[in-house]
Amino acid sequence: MTITSVETKILRAPLKRPFVTALRRVEALEDIVVLIHTDTGHIGYGEGAPTALITGETQGTMKAAIEHIAPLLTGRDIEEFDTLVATISRSLLHNTTAKSALEIALYDLRAKSLNLPLFGMLGGTQRRFESDITISLGSTEQMVADSLAAKEEGYRILKVKVGDSDTAKDIERVTEIHRALPADTVLRLDANQGWSREQSVEVMQRLEAGGILPQLLEQPVHYRDTEALRYIRERISTPLLADEALFDSYDARRLLDQGACDYLNIKLDKCGGITKALEIADIARECGVRCMMGCMLEGPIAINAALHVVSARADTITMLDLDAIGLCASVPTRGGAAVDGAWMELGDGIGLGMEF
């Protein structure tokens, strides 16, 4: 199975409602899809979501990076898989989303060449997973309404966006959502770097004193401020999840060695693909730390790739924030995991089992 060409297309998918965080507002997905063609007619599919405020990438830079790497892959046999993966990683600095999209497509092809589902190639056995769903930042009334709607749709775990510069509004939002929902609801708070260290401690101590105990608080401060993460962690009871501060295995070791977080949020677009995601999960396992598998509002191809990784490291990646498919009004793909509200189940299709 020899690679003959590499193609890019745009995956466009409208969202059911705008996705709003402390960093950005998104109304539709516009992701880059990679198609790696072969002489056997097999196609490997990959995908990445350009997120300029986090990885620094746009559609334009992603296309340019993929065009730079493509000639290094063309004419090579998929049996050279490890070398091909290393070629992508070493081809240029940063550009993690472009690398991830290419690497997902390579993994899809390699699993197809072995006639296996990707999770089977990676040694995974678990197929069924529960994800949270994001409650976008907005007025208290709207967020409460969205939370109640999510519960009606069968979601047990809600990831509530906070990070308002006016922290009193965040306290009000979380308090009212907590009051409106059944006791079995799991709340995760995500501030997307919107608070200072002092604000983070103040908000969480007030919520905790009021009997609100979220499962975790995600990345409340600037991604470079590791010391602030440790400062917050030492002063609150809620476990701290590192997201934007974590790109690669070096970051994972640094964060854990410095006691800056309790959990790690792995995202394929941030770390550069499946290989790096597995490396981070293995470091976390060594340290006895649990991970979340998150997303950057990618579409079904990348979300399915992430699910296969979760299956391969299910003992360590125990929390899922892979709600992007559920947030979309429609998607231009076929196959992949069966999605029923919060629950996603991998099938028997070889590779990713998907077509674009």
HELIX and SHEET records of a PDB file:
HELIX    1   1 GLN A   59  LEU A   73  1                                  15    
HELIX    2   2 ILE A   78  GLU A   80  5                                   3    
HELIX    3   3 PHE A   81  ARG A   90  1                                  10    
HELIX    4   4 THR A   96  SER A  113  1                                  18    
HELIX    5   5 LEU A  118  MET A  121  1                                   4    
HELIX    6   6 THR A  140  GLU A  152  1                                  13    
HELIX    7   7 THR A  167  ALA A  180  1                                  14    
HELIX    8   8 ARG A  197  ALA A  209  1                                  13    
HELIX    9   9 THR A  226  ARG A  233  1                                   8    
HELIX   10  10 SER A  249  ASP A  257  1                                   9    
HELIX   11  11 LEU A  268  CYS A  271  1                                   4    
HELIX   12  12 ILE A  274  GLU A  286  1                                  13    
HELIX   13  13 PRO A  300  ALA A  312  1                                  13    
HELIX   14  14 ALA A  324  LEU A  327  1                                   4    
SHEET    1   A 3 ILE A   3  VAL A  20  0                                        
SHEET    2   A 3 ARG A  25  THR A  38 -1                                        
SHEET    3   A 3 ILE A  43  GLY A  48 -1                                        
SHEET    1   B 3 ARG A 128  GLU A 130  0                                        
SHEET    2   B 3 TRP A 343  GLU A 345 -1                                        
SHEET    3   B 3 ALA A 338  ASP A 340 -1                                        
SHEET    1   C 8 ILE A 133  ILE A 135  0                                        
SHEET    2   C 8 ILE A 157  LYS A 161  1                                        
SHEET    3   C 8 VAL A 186  ASP A 190  1                                        
SHEET    4   C 8 LEU A 216  GLU A 218  1                                        
SHEET    5   C 8 LEU A 240  ALA A 242  1                                        
SHEET    6   C 8 TYR A 263  ILE A 266  1                                        
SHEET    7   C 8 CYS A 291  MET A 293  1                                        
SHEET    8   C 8 ILE A 317  LEU A 320  1                                        
SHEET    1   D 2 ARG A 334  GLY A 335  0                                        
SHEET    2   D 2 MET A 354  GLU A 355 -1                                        
END                                                                             
